[in-house]
Amino acid sequence: MMDRADTLHGRTIFWLKIVMPLMALTLLSTVFLFSRTADTGSNLPLVNNFENRVSKQQITAPKYSGVTDRGDVISIMADRAMPSDDGAAADRFSAKIDASTGSKIILGAQSAWLDGATSLVHFEDEVYVENSAGYKVHTQALVSHLEKIHVETLAPVTVIGPIGQFYAGHMVIHAPEPDGGVQMLFTNGVNLIYKP
């Protein structure tokens, strides 16, 4: 003879096997039936960023290197470049010149514009120039050639170097002799603060 507790336990388990899956199904169906519509539109920052990149042609982290007739290596790079009608605009642009005579020059700016017709680069906004002799130049604008060593400032410069700090209205970096060294010329009211 079966115990009454065993029978009650067996019946309870039998009904729970039926009721529990039905309750789970009911809960799941309410989740889908009464759920709110999610905003999958353009409010997400990644979607906006992707749409901006697709709508505007651009190159991320472009790099380019070339050699001048003298054998100087000129390398340029940027965080981002966008083509325009007659060239390209770039953000956080920098250029490195490894002269054939052994000297090195680094140019950089927050923004730059490359003129495809003239092979000139216009540096703007927090422009700096550093060379292997230890000089650091700061200015607001300069122009540099891509096919030869010729850099010219379009604004006054502040220079910190081994001989001290000085200011000038104009600076030119060039290599006047085919086999000669690279020169930095400062003109237009040079004021030197000499540190012995």
C-alpha angles and dihedrals in degrees: 000000000000121000115247091232091056090052093049091048092049093049091048092052091047093054094042089056088059102036099044097058090045091053091049090051091049092051092049093048092051090052091057098036097050100032119125120241111260120231104242093162132109097297091095113096094222091053091050092048091049092048091050091051093048094047093048118050110230144153120226117219097352119190130190134175132188141166126234124222088262092055097256114148115225117191125183132188140167141182090241138356129198122194120235134185096276104018139330140289121222138193122221092003123188136177131194124202118198102190119213088238092061103259121124131211127188121196125187144166141168090248137013140179123214117209107210095195097055101025089234126142118209111206117202139173119031095002118187137181125195128181136192091252089070101258120139117194126193124192141144101242141009141163125224133186120231096205100049141014105274121127123170129180122227095197137038117288137222114208131193115190147141093289095048137266124320142168130218138176094226141017132192126188115194146138106235097180121060092231098022133104129272115266132204111207121192120195143156104067108340113199116190127197100199119210109194 
